[in-house]
Amino acid sequence: MFCLSSKAKNALCDVRSYSCRVLSAVFAGNPTTTVIVAYSPTNVSDENDVKEFYDTLRAAIHDTSAHNFLTVLGDFNARLGPEDAWLPFHDSTNRNGQYLADLLIENNLLAANTCFQKRLGKRWTFQDRGTKAKRQLDYLLVRKKWRNSILNAEAYSSFSSLGSDHRVVSMRVRLSLRAPKPRTKQPLYDWKLFAAKPDLQAQYNIEVRNRFHLLEDEECRDPTERYQRFIAANKTATEKCVPRRAESRKPLRSRNPEIVKAREMLKEAQAAASDHQVSHAVDEARATLYDTYDRLMAEDLEEKVARVEQSNASGQCIVRQNGAKKGRKMFTW
């Protein structure tokens, strides 16, 4: 259920119920805001019910445009420990917390009310009426791309006004919209090849000398302006004489064909699950995706170790004494 002010009601565009536990609302704005409210089964509920809830919640998140400001507000009945959140109330993650942690990783989300340095009294959100035990079970989830727009998130004591064993958890948001800065791609020059070719160096010197004399003005005595002309002459000579080198940036791991294929298999398995019911194929596809990430990361690490070992074996790691100052060393790889 949503409780809205009159202004928020006027901005309401769409409301969609995914189940009795997941509800989504879309509000007009720049950017468009999507709010999902969720209520998870308890930690002692049947695990199939918990899986069904998270599959439904994933479907709601996947239906949200990547450009929207997305926030998921919910009673997740989950405890997050330091291994899964930055500043949680609890010391360990329980079963429901593990499902929540997987959801955060898979959808690049963070729990906003675990991201601020608060005293413990501002972190817990639930108090058991029988044992008086305090727990953090309610979370506000946002996409990591909007983390700088979250100004504050904390729990407030509201037992006297609401009559609930849960506290109100609020989040203060300031959407920071910035126009993208124009980026000009700088050319890459092969200075090693240039250093190995004396003819290119001689041509470079001639180009700098000719260009600087062409720009030089006998009436100009300002040192700053003359220096700027010298910089311009060097830039022109570099463009003419120094060879370009190909960009050797390593592609993102997320764009690896194996990762793309595993992600598509997961999407197909989720779409094939009728009415967002738990599907064994979904669990297998998700495990395959995680295993592929782990394997590729291990392969990258082994490749780096092999390069270091090869460099050491070939004697490329040299420590030379610099004669300019006694005791100073220069490391050349």
C-alpha positions as MATLAB code, in Angstrom:
seq = 'MFCLSSKAKNALCDVRSYSCRVLSAVFAGNPTTTVIVAYSPTNVSDENDVKEFYDTLRAAIHDTSAHNFLTVLGDFNARLGPEDAWLPFHDSTNRNGQYLADLLIENNLLAANTCFQKRLGKRWTFQDRGTKAKRQLDYLLVRKKWRNSILNAEAYSSFSSLGSDHRVVSMRVRLSLRAPKPRTKQPLYDWKLFAAKPDLQAQYNIEVRNRFHLLEDEECRDPTERYQRFIAANKTATEKCVPRRAESRKPLRSRNPEIVKAREMLKEAQAAASDHQVSHAVDEARATLYDTYDRLMAEDLEEKVARVEQSNASGQCIVRQNGAKKGRKMFTW';
ca = [
       0.000    0.000    0.000;
       1.190    3.527   -0.831;
       0.364    6.634    1.200;
       0.841    9.720   -1.005;
       0.670   13.454   -0.603;
      -1.546   15.405   -3.006;
       1.532   16.531   -4.968;
       2.853   12.976   -5.281;
      -0.627   11.794   -6.314;
      -0.655   14.271   -9.208;
       2.693   12.886  -10.401;
       1.572    9.247  -10.176;
       1.682    7.581  -13.610;
       1.199    3.881  -12.981;
       0.691    1.327  -10.227;
       1.288   -2.376  -10.745;
       0.823   -5.273   -8.361;
       3.205   -8.184   -8.970;
       1.919  -10.221   -6.030;
       0.453   -9.726   -2.602;
       4.022   -8.966   -1.436;
       5.389   -6.717   -4.236;
       3.831   -3.474   -5.478;
       5.336   -0.929   -7.898;
       4.491    2.724   -8.569;
       5.908    5.081  -11.218;
       6.031    8.870  -10.747;
       6.611   11.462  -13.463;
       9.711   13.595  -13.142;
      13.209   14.145  -14.413;
      14.276   11.446  -14.030;
      11.213    9.232  -13.769;
      11.010    7.699  -10.288;
       9.988    4.098   -9.633;
       9.146    3.013   -6.085;
       8.747   -0.661   -5.239;
       7.404   -1.738   -1.847;
       8.047   -5.299   -0.707;
       7.263   -7.549    2.233;
       9.361  -10.699    2.519;
       8.418  -13.947    4.285;
      10.116  -14.363    7.659;
      13.428  -16.118    8.112;
      11.678  -19.289    9.399;
       9.252  -19.481    6.468;
       9.490  -22.217    3.863;
      12.487  -21.558    1.612;
      10.376  -22.012   -1.526;
       8.217  -19.086   -0.399;
      11.327  -16.944    0.027;
      12.616  -17.915   -3.439;
       9.240  -17.116   -4.975;
       9.254  -13.681   -3.306;
      12.717  -12.807   -4.619;
      11.919  -14.048   -8.119;
       8.879  -11.771   -8.136;
      10.917   -8.854   -6.819;
      13.573   -9.450   -9.499;
      10.862   -9.335  -12.154;
       9.672   -5.961  -10.824;
      13.223   -4.583  -10.847;
      13.912   -5.888  -14.360;
      10.717   -4.202  -15.609;
      12.083   -0.840  -14.408;
      13.965    1.241  -16.958;
      17.684    1.585  -16.318;
      17.304    5.377  -16.556;
      14.723    5.606  -13.758;
      15.567    6.514  -10.200;
      14.667    3.214   -8.542;
      14.141    2.673   -4.835;
      12.908   -0.530   -3.196;
      11.330   -0.003    0.223;
      10.659   -3.115    2.192;
      10.437   -5.249    5.281;
      12.848   -7.948    4.133;
      12.904   -9.866    7.446;
      16.627  -10.205    6.759;
      19.803   -9.506    8.669;
      22.860   -8.236    6.824;
      26.312   -8.636    8.332;
      29.558   -6.702    7.727;
      30.449   -9.072    4.879;
      27.396   -7.914    2.876;
      26.832   -4.292    4.005;
      29.044   -1.429    5.062;
      27.557   -0.366    8.424;
      24.882   -2.896    9.452;
      23.359   -3.418   12.874;
      24.067   -7.168   13.009;
      27.315   -9.128   13.128;
      26.283  -11.830   10.656;
      23.972  -12.510    7.715;
      21.078  -14.951    8.121;
      19.335  -17.046    5.439;
      17.021  -14.279    4.240;
      19.961  -11.900    4.369;
      21.866  -14.080    1.917;
      18.992  -13.875   -0.559;
      18.948  -10.100   -0.093;
      22.734   -9.860   -0.563;
      22.463  -11.839   -3.817;
      19.743   -9.449   -5.021;
      21.974   -6.442   -4.277;
      24.908   -7.891   -6.213;
      22.854   -9.091   -9.165;
      21.069   -5.760   -9.694;
      23.885   -3.390   -8.636;
      21.941   -2.087   -5.640;
      22.930   -0.897   -2.178;
      21.067   -0.693    1.125;
      21.013    3.053    1.783;
      20.350    2.765    5.526;
      23.593    0.810    5.969;
      25.750    3.425    4.209;
      25.890    6.165    6.858;
      27.914    6.354   10.069;
      25.130    6.149   12.645;
      25.040    5.080   16.272;
      23.452    1.677   16.815;
      20.273    3.323   18.109;
      19.688    4.770   14.639;
      20.245    1.473   12.789;
      17.779   -1.047   14.233;
      14.282   -0.991   12.737;
      12.328   -3.661   14.662;
      11.829   -4.546   18.322;
      10.315   -7.841   19.375;
       7.388   -7.169   21.699;
       8.081  -10.298   23.754;
      11.852  -10.381   24.131;
      12.500   -6.661   23.447;
      15.295   -7.759   21.106;
      16.248   -5.146   18.500;
      16.933   -6.051   14.891;
      17.510   -4.405   11.518;
      14.996   -5.986    9.144;
      13.859   -3.052    6.980;
      15.984   -1.642    4.157;
      15.856    1.079    1.516;
      17.499   -0.137   -1.686;
      18.731    2.171   -4.455;
      20.874    1.764   -7.536;
      24.560    2.461   -6.953;
      24.642    5.017   -9.770;
      22.514    7.308   -7.552;
      24.535    6.885   -4.340;
      25.718   10.517   -4.363;
      22.098   11.667   -4.413;
      21.290    9.940   -1.099;
      21.898   12.546    1.609;
      20.725   10.578    4.649;
      18.924    7.387    5.679;
      18.049    6.318    9.214;
      15.355    4.883   11.467;
      13.131    6.956   13.769;
      11.336    5.980   16.965;
       7.652    5.965   16.066;
       6.101    3.355   18.361;
       3.893    5.864   20.211;
       2.393    7.347   17.036;
       2.079    4.300   14.766;
       1.555    1.478   17.224;
       3.826   -0.844   15.235;
       6.764   -2.995   16.282;
       8.637   -1.575   13.260;
      10.185    1.887   13.209;
       9.829    4.355   10.362;
      12.886    4.293    8.096;
      13.300    7.389    5.948;
      15.689    8.525    3.246;
      16.476   12.079    2.144;
      17.237   12.310   -1.565;
      18.502   15.109   -3.745;
      18.607   14.167   -7.385;
      21.731   15.613   -8.921;
      21.258   15.994  -12.653;
      24.412   16.897  -14.544;
      24.824   17.365  -18.263;
      27.447   14.969  -19.614;
      30.773   16.649  -20.232;
      32.028   16.488  -23.800;
      34.964   14.119  -23.942;
      37.540   14.292  -26.699;
      39.534   11.151  -27.204;
      43.225   11.912  -26.937;
      45.515   10.211  -29.465;
      47.987    7.614  -28.202;
      51.581    8.029  -29.330;
      54.235    5.318  -29.478;
      57.092    7.105  -27.699;
      59.164    3.915  -27.425;
      59.252    3.554  -31.199;
      60.017    7.261  -31.509;
      62.974    6.939  -29.098;
      64.413    4.097  -31.199;
      64.393    6.070  -34.488;
      66.953    8.906  -34.717;
      65.544   10.044  -38.073;
      62.143   10.732  -36.479;
      63.820   12.631  -33.662;
      65.759   14.812  -36.128;
      62.561   15.511  -38.077;
      60.807   16.372  -34.818;
      63.481   18.913  -33.888;
      63.248   20.538  -37.311;
      59.442   20.749  -37.080;
      59.563   22.335  -33.622;
      62.208   24.872  -34.707;
      60.408   25.845  -37.899;
      57.008   26.048  -36.256;
      58.274   28.102  -33.323;
      60.089   30.569  -35.586;
      56.949   30.884  -37.686;
      54.905   31.799  -34.621;
      57.619   33.992  -33.098;
      57.009   37.702  -33.163;
      59.831   40.141  -32.526;
      57.436   42.509  -30.785;
      56.234   39.829  -28.358;
      58.252   39.988  -25.154;
      55.747   38.295  -22.851;
      57.398   35.064  -21.561;
      54.045   33.373  -20.939;
      52.870   33.926  -24.492;
      56.190   32.760  -25.911;
      55.959   29.604  -23.799;
      52.455   28.918  -25.104;
      53.771   29.235  -28.652;
      56.534   26.765  -27.838;
      53.929   24.293  -26.500;
      51.867   24.710  -29.683;
      54.957   24.041  -31.816;
      55.695   20.838  -29.902;
      52.092   19.676  -30.246;
      52.154   20.197  -34.014;
      55.502   18.378  -34.321;
      54.179   15.478  -32.235;
      51.154   15.065  -34.512;
      53.393   15.017  -37.605;
      56.390   12.973  -36.448;
      55.464   10.622  -33.592;
      53.828    7.328  -34.659;
      50.407    6.450  -33.240;
      49.881    3.282  -31.272;
      46.775    1.187  -31.116;
      44.629    1.356  -27.995;
      45.206   -1.754  -25.901;
      42.484   -1.355  -23.298;
      41.241   -4.683  -22.013;
      37.518   -5.208  -22.669;
      35.164   -5.228  -19.701;
      34.622   -8.611  -18.123;
      30.858   -8.064  -18.226;
      31.073   -7.950  -22.054;
      32.872  -11.272  -22.300;
      30.907  -13.568  -24.666;
      30.655  -16.250  -21.982;
      29.209  -13.752  -19.476;
      26.769  -12.390  -22.050;
      25.625  -15.912  -22.903;
      25.189  -16.867  -19.223;
      23.232  -13.674  -18.551;
      20.922  -14.344  -21.507;
      20.329  -17.885  -20.245;
      19.335  -16.466  -16.846;
      16.905  -14.011  -18.455;
      15.345  -16.776  -20.541;
      14.965  -19.016  -17.479;
      13.308  -16.196  -15.512;
      10.944  -15.440  -18.387;
      10.014  -19.114  -18.720;
       9.033  -19.414  -15.044;
       5.226  -19.204  -15.149;
       3.693  -16.536  -12.925;
       7.102  -15.884  -11.359;
       7.053  -19.284   -9.652;
      10.264  -20.829   -8.385;
      12.071  -22.669  -11.133;
      15.013  -25.026  -10.761;
      16.285  -23.779  -14.129;
      16.491  -20.224  -12.742;
      18.681  -21.370   -9.847;
      20.953  -23.312  -12.199;
      21.267  -20.391  -14.635;
      22.086  -17.976  -11.805;
      24.728  -20.357  -10.423;
      26.225  -20.692  -13.917;
      26.480  -16.895  -14.224;
      28.248  -16.557  -10.863;
      30.580  -19.484  -11.653;
      31.497  -17.917  -15.003;
      32.407  -14.641  -13.310;
      34.556  -16.477  -10.746;
      36.325  -18.555  -13.408;
      37.163  -15.557  -15.598;
      38.472  -13.623  -12.596;
      40.696  -16.591  -11.674;
      41.986  -16.825  -15.250;
      42.869  -13.102  -15.258;
      44.742  -13.492  -11.990;
      46.680  -16.508  -13.287;
      47.600  -14.555  -16.423;
      48.970  -11.651  -14.353;
      50.999  -14.021  -12.158;
      52.410  -15.740  -15.248;
      53.494  -12.382  -16.730;
      55.297  -11.414  -13.526;
      57.050  -14.790  -13.332;
      58.087  -14.537  -16.987;
      59.491  -11.029  -16.419;
      61.531  -12.231  -13.442;
      62.830  -15.233  -15.382;
      63.941  -13.128  -18.348;
      65.738  -10.589  -16.153;
      63.509   -7.664  -17.074;
      63.204   -6.563  -13.458;
      66.367   -4.513  -12.942;
      67.399   -2.335  -10.034;
      69.939    0.282  -11.030;
      71.844    2.696   -8.862;
      71.240    6.298   -9.848;
      74.516    8.203   -9.898;
      72.885   11.598   -9.403;
      72.318   11.130   -5.694;
      73.810    8.521   -3.476;
      71.308    6.084   -2.049;
      68.553    6.815   -4.574;
      67.426    3.890   -6.699;
      65.472    3.719   -9.929;
      63.286    0.702  -10.638;
      62.848   -0.229  -14.291;
      60.363   -2.866  -15.410;
];
